[in-house]
Amino acid sequence: MKLKSVFAAALAGVILSTSGLALARGPWAANKGNTWAWQLMTPAERTEHQTKMRSFKTYDECKAYQEEHYKQMEERAKEKGMTLPAMGSRYGCDNMKARGFLK
């Protein structure tokens, strides 16, 4: 009986550790930590943005969209008296390219 428990625990550990790797390599997911002006978008816009970001095959397509999206969000921020942080290369297209999702 004890051997079955040890085996079950070991098996559970293997499953959890490998599923975590699969999730870590999964597609890009927009969230408030990696999307400029997350708080300025409606839930529907966030979903649309995430879908659009996932649709790109090349870095250039992605970057063009990302820059346009940033400009739109920058305008919304200005209307609300807010300032967005500078658009760096930490997230979005650069991250997707580094992870092999874009050519």
Secondary structure, DSSP 8 states (H G I E B T S, - for coil): -HHHHHHHHHHHHHHHHHHHHHHHTS-----TTTSTTGGGS-HHHHHHHHHHHHH--SHHHHHHHHHHHHHHHHHHHHHTT-------SSSTHHHHHHTTS--
